Amino acid sequence: MTAWPAKLPAERFRVGFFFDGELAPGETIAAAALAVELLAGLDPAPALLLDGTPEIDDASGGVLQMIHGGVAGCAYGLTCLATTSAGRALARTARLPVRRYLSSP
C-alpha cells in the first residue's frame, strides 16, 4: 500500500493511481472505480472523501481522482480498481492520513 503525505480537511486536490507499467502495448484503462475505507479514527461517511468521479488519463496510464474533506485524526485507505481494454482487473491502494495541522501526530 502506498502511503501518501497527510492532508488537512480543508485541502482539495487530485490523487493518482498509475498502471502504466502493467499495461501491454495498445492496452488502455477502460473503466475505473474507487472505494474508501476507514483505517483509523471515527468518520461515519468515509466515502465523502471522494469528490466526483474518477478520470482515466490514457497518456499516463493512470486514474485520477479529486479528494477533499476527511476528518482530522482519521486515516483512510483508498483502493482503485481499473478494468483494462483487454478485460484485466488491476488494483492499487493508498493510505491517506488527515491531520488538523500538518505537524500534529
KOLZATOR-97470 format. One line per field, with one value per atom (N, C-alpha, C): residue number from 1; atom name; y negated, z negated, x. Coordinates in Angstrom, 3 decimals, padded with zeros to 6 digits. Layout:
BEGIN
nr <- [NUM,...]
atom <- [CA,...]
y <- [Y,...]
z <- [Z,...]
x <- [X,...]
//
This chain:
BEGIN
nr <- [1,1,1,2,2,2,3,3,3,4,4,4,5,5,5,6,6,6,7,7,7,8,8,8,9,9,9,10,10,10,11,11,11,12,12,12,13,13,13,14,14,14,15,15,15,16,16,16,17,17,17,18,18,18,19,19,19,20,20,20,21,21,21,22,22,22,23,23,23,24,24,24,25,25,25,26,26,26,27,27,27,28,28,28,29,29,29,30,30,30,31,31,31,32,32,32,33,33,33,34,34,34,35,35,35,36,36,36,37,37,37,38,38,38,39,39,39,40,40,40,41,41,41,42,42,42,43,43,43,44,44,44,45,45,45,46,46,46,47,47,47,48,48,48,49,49,49,50,50,50,51,51,51,52,52,52,53,53,53,54,54,54,55,55,55,56,56,56,57,57,57,58,58,58,59,59,59,60,60,60,61,61,61,62,62,62,63,63,63,64,64,64,65,65,65,66,66,66,67,67,67,68,68,68,69,69,69,70,70,70,71,71,71,72,72,72,73,73,73,74,74,74,75,75,75,76,76,76,77,77,77,78,78,78,79,79,79,80,80,80,81,81,81,82,82,82,83,83,83,84,84,84,85,85,85,86,86,86,87,87,87,88,88,88,89,89,89,90,90,90,91,91,91,92,92,92,93,93,93,94,94,94,95,95,95,96,96,96,97,97,97,98,98,98,99,99,99,100,100,100,101,101,101,102,102,102,103,103,103,104,104,104,105,105,105]
atom <- [N,CA,C,N,CA,C,N,CA,C,N,CA,C,N,CA,C,N,CA,C,N,CA,C,N,CA,C,N,CA,C,N,CA,C,N,CA,C,N,CA,C,N,CA,C,N,CA,C,N,CA,C,N,CA,C,N,CA,C,N,CA,C,N,CA,C,N,CA,C,N,CA,C,N,CA,C,N,CA,C,N,CA,C,N,CA,C,N,CA,C,N,CA,C,N,CA,C,N,CA,C,N,CA,C,N,CA,C,N,CA,C,N,CA,C,N,CA,C,N,CA,C,N,CA,C,N,CA,C,N,CA,C,N,CA,C,N,CA,C,N,CA,C,N,CA,C,N,CA,C,N,CA,C,N,CA,C,N,CA,C,N,CA,C,N,CA,C,N,CA,C,N,CA,C,N,CA,C,N,CA,C,N,CA,C,N,CA,C,N,CA,C,N,CA,C,N,CA,C,N,CA,C,N,CA,C,N,CA,C,N,CA,C,N,CA,C,N,CA,C,N,CA,C,N,CA,C,N,CA,C,N,CA,C,N,CA,C,N,CA,C,N,CA,C,N,CA,C,N,CA,C,N,CA,C,N,CA,C,N,CA,C,N,CA,C,N,CA,C,N,CA,C,N,CA,C,N,CA,C,N,CA,C,N,CA,C,N,CA,C,N,CA,C,N,CA,C,N,CA,C,N,CA,C,N,CA,C,N,CA,C,N,CA,C,N,CA,C,N,CA,C,N,CA,C,N,CA,C,N,CA,C,N,CA,C,N,CA,C,N,CA,C,N,CA,C,N,CA,C,N,CA,C,N,CA,C,N,CA,C,N,CA,C,N,CA,C]
y <- [001.177,000.000,-001.239,-002.142,-003.411,-004.279,-005.004,-005.932,-007.358,-008.078,-009.473,-010.377,-011.583,-012.548,-012.965,-013.389,-013.835,-015.070,-015.181,-016.361,-017.000,-018.231,-018.940,-018.743,-018.775,-018.609,-019.630,-020.840,-021.883,-021.727,-020.900,-020.761,-019.949,-020.350,-019.645,-019.528,-018.290,-018.098,-016.750,-016.538,-015.322,-014.338,-013.073,-011.998,-011.071,-010.282,-009.404,-007.989,-007.064,-005.646,-005.277,-004.820,-004.626,-003.151,-002.722,-001.329,-001.166,-002.212,-002.193,-001.051,-000.658,000.431,001.802,001.899,003.185,003.302,002.226,002.251,002.747,003.669,004.171,003.099,003.169,002.199,002.169,000.982,000.798,000.985,001.531,001.749,000.437,000.143,-001.077,-000.727,-001.710,-001.551,-001.906,-000.969,-001.170,-001.717,-001.354,-001.798,-001.763,-002.566,-002.597,-002.918,-002.354,-002.627,-002.762,-003.652,-003.847,-003.549,-003.052,-002.789,-003.356,-003.780,-004.330,-003.519,-003.151,-002.505,-003.281,-003.287,-003.951,-003.004,-003.411,-002.585,-002.914,-004.176,-004.605,-005.847,-005.993,-007.165,-006.919,-007.996,-007.926,-008.860,-008.293,-009.048,-008.223,-008.714,-007.933,-007.821,-008.628,-008.618,-008.773,-007.776,-007.929,-008.109,-007.612,-007.742,-009.195,-010.093,-011.511,-012.140,-011.412,-011.881,-012.041,-011.217,-011.281,-012.447,-013.216,-014.396,-014.182,-013.716,-013.460,-012.056,-011.866,-010.543,-010.475,-009.267,-009.145,-009.477,-009.999,-010.332,-009.390,-008.849,-007.985,-008.854,-008.748,-009.515,-008.551,-008.394,-007.445,-007.791,-009.070,-009.476,-008.926,-008.840,-008.378,-006.944,-006.351,-005.020,-005.058,-006.159,-006.339,-006.670,-006.648,-007.050,-008.188,-009.310,-010.492,-010.703,-011.137,-011.331,-012.567,-013.457,-014.592,-014.094,-014.600,-014.283,-015.586,-015.553,-016.706,-016.251,-017.097,-016.801,-015.765,-014.897,-013.945,-014.506,-013.650,-014.040,-014.021,-015.114,-015.191,-014.036,-013.391,-012.254,-010.914,-010.924,-009.674,-009.315,-008.048,-007.563,-006.761,-006.970,-006.349,-005.450,-004.375,-003.523,-003.714,-004.066,-004.237,-003.108,-002.478,-001.406,-001.801,-001.700,-001.952,-000.627,-000.259,000.944,000.501,000.823,000.446,001.690,001.575,002.630,002.179,003.048,002.664,003.065,002.533,002.861,004.334,005.029,006.461,007.296,006.620,007.330,007.691,007.166,007.456,006.481,006.914,006.061,005.831,004.565,004.180,003.294,003.457,002.683,001.990,000.819,000.069,-000.424,-000.480,-001.003,-002.075,-002.981,-004.040,-004.390,-004.806,-005.235,-006.744,-007.407,-008.867,-009.285,-009.842,-010.377,-011.813,-012.181,-013.551,-014.122,-015.285,-015.905,-017.279,-017.652,-019.009,-020.035,-019.723,-020.520,-019.557,-019.933,-019.002,-018.519,-019.278,-018.835,-018.035,-017.870,-017.124,-015.628,-014.834,-013.376,-012.785]
z <- [000.000,000.000,000.000,000.896,000.958,-000.211,-000.815,-001.895,-001.372,-001.298,-000.864,-002.058,-001.843,-002.938,-003.494,-004.752,-005.405,-004.715,-004.775,-004.250,-005.350,-005.162,-006.050,-005.550,-006.436,-005.982,-004.915,-004.971,-004.025,-002.646,-002.522,-001.227,-000.244,001.012,002.114,003.222,003.643,004.705,005.384,006.463,007.269,006.862,006.716,006.469,007.682,007.827,008.990,008.629,009.377,009.305,010.702,010.811,012.130,012.410,013.606,014.028,015.271,015.717,016.986,017.081,015.996,016.029,016.213,016.075,016.206,017.481,018.229,019.451,020.628,021.389,022.594,023.685,024.690,025.788,026.371,026.470,027.018,026.005,024.852,023.815,023.065,022.767,022.048,020.864,020.028,018.937,019.487,019.412,019.961,018.928,017.662,016.599,015.281,014.339,013.020,011.960,010.789,009.640,008.411,007.515,006.277,005.080,004.034,002.766,001.656,000.582,-000.578,-001.795,-002.603,-003.876,-004.971,-006.135,-007.287,-007.945,-008.046,-008.658,-010.137,-010.514,-011.900,-012.133,-013.335,-013.695,-013.545,-013.676,-013.587,-012.495,-011.468,-010.385,-009.903,-010.115,-009.721,-008.207,-007.442,-005.984,-005.255,-005.328,-004.693,-003.180,-002.521,-001.059,-000.613,-001.529,-001.165,-000.890,-001.159,-000.805,000.717,001.475,002.942,003.432,004.349,004.905,006.402,006.777,008.184,008.601,009.901,010.447,010.897,010.946,011.381,012.862,013.213,014.598,015.079,016.251,016.847,017.692,017.461,018.191,019.042,020.301,021.187,021.386,021.347,021.575,020.485,019.245,018.151,017.726,018.294,017.847,016.427,016.075,014.701,014.555,013.292,012.897,011.902,012.167,011.323,010.589,009.328,008.520,007.637,007.657,006.735,005.367,004.323,002.954,002.172,001.133,000.242,-001.082,-002.080,-003.371,-004.149,-004.784,-005.710,-007.117,-008.089,-009.497,-010.089,-010.756,-011.391,-012.366,-012.304,-013.164,-012.548,-011.381,-010.696,-009.653,-009.331,-008.219,-007.312,-006.022,-005.029,-004.109,-003.671,-002.651,-001.376,-000.307,000.987,001.903,002.545,003.494,004.845,005.863,007.237,007.985,008.541,009.361,010.804,011.651,013.062,013.908,014.862,015.830,017.144,017.752,018.972,020.214,021.345,022.624,022.973,022.304,022.518,021.529,020.703,019.754,018.442,018.228,016.968,015.888,014.627,013.484,012.714,012.541,011.837,010.655,009.531,008.336,007.781,007.197,006.464,005.179,004.100,002.838,002.310,001.518,000.902,-000.453,-001.362,-002.701,-002.768,-003.280,-003.374,-004.776,-005.576,-006.876,-006.735,-007.607,-007.643,-009.016,-009.012,-010.243,-010.434,-011.684,-011.993,-011.560,-011.876,-011.461,-010.864,-009.850,-009.207,-010.141,-011.177,-012.088,-013.270,-013.385,-014.528,-014.282,-015.357,-015.183,-014.607]
x <- [000.852,000.000,000.897,000.639,001.353,000.913,001.826,001.499,001.662,000.560,000.600,000.834,001.383,001.550,000.187,000.197,-001.039,-001.608,-002.929,-003.608,-004.424,-004.787,-005.695,-007.124,-008.131,-009.509,-009.932,-009.405,-009.803,-009.174,-008.156,-007.482,-008.320,-008.241,-008.900,-007.874,-007.593,-006.610,-006.831,-006.084,-006.198,-005.101,-005.497,-004.534,-004.541,-003.479,-003.384,-002.983,-003.533,-003.179,-002.690,-001.440,-000.837,-000.560,-000.977,-000.888,-000.025,000.652,001.382,002.381,003.005,003.971,003.344,002.041,001.350,000.520,000.403,-000.401,000.435,-000.116,000.544,000.460,001.319,001.235,-000.176,-000.732,-002.079,-003.203,-002.891,-003.916,-004.149,-005.399,-005.750,-006.648,-006.865,-007.819,-009.188,-010.117,-011.456,-012.428,-012.241,-013.140,-012.386,-012.852,-012.214,-013.251,-013.042,-013.896,-013.004,-013.389,-012.645,-013.518,-012.880,-013.550,-012.686,-013.346,-012.635,-013.028,-012.030,-012.317,-011.608,-012.202,-011.625,-010.636,-009.369,-008.334,-008.148,-008.391,-008.232,-009.083,-009.602,-010.393,-011.877,-012.642,-014.100,-014.608,-015.178,-015.801,-016.990,-018.213,-019.381,-019.583,-018.889,-019.089,-017.756,-016.867,-015.546,-015.598,-016.631,-016.728,-016.841,-017.217,-017.322,-015.958,-014.890,-013.550,-013.418,-014.135,-014.090,-014.928,-014.382,-015.041,-015.231,-016.410,-016.684,-016.286,-016.231,-015.930,-014.473,-013.909,-012.510,-012.366,-011.195,-010.868,-009.775,-009.948,-008.930,-008.007,-006.714,-005.716,-004.893,-005.291,-004.605,-003.135,-002.788,-001.400,-000.466,-000.955,-000.101,-000.407,-001.456,-001.867,-002.378,-003.020,-003.460,-004.929,-005.341,-006.682,-006.500,-007.158,-007.055,-008.370,-008.285,-009.473,-009.296,-010.289,-010.283,-010.715,-010.034,-010.422,-010.523,-011.347,-011.456,-012.054,-011.926,-012.535,-011.758,-012.510,-011.927,-011.983,-011.841,-011.910,-010.502,-010.125,-008.814,-008.647,-007.499,-007.215,-007.551,-008.154,-008.513,-007.461,-007.411,-006.594,-007.509,-007.366,-008.230,-007.417,-008.017,-007.446,-008.255,-007.591,-008.254,-007.824,-008.779,-008.497,-009.064,-008.221,-008.643,-008.621,-009.754,-009.856,-010.067,-009.102,-009.163,-009.404,-010.308,-010.557,-009.938,-009.134,-008.433,-009.219,-008.763,-009.394,-009.223,-008.289,-008.078,-008.894,-009.715,-010.562,-009.880,-008.678,-007.984,-008.433,-008.395,-008.699,-007.407,-007.043,-005.819,-006.190,-005.501,-005.826,-004.585,-004.812,-003.795,-004.451,-003.663,-004.176,-003.237,-003.793,-003.005,-003.611,-002.744,-003.164,-003.038,-004.078,-004.088,-004.510,-003.583,-003.971,-004.481,-005.395,-005.902,-005.558,-004.936,-004.456,-005.081,-005.229,-005.698,-004.640,-003.380,-002.235,-001.237,-000.530,000.395,001.478,001.805,002.870,002.336,001.018,000.476,000.583,000.589,000.694,-000.575]
//
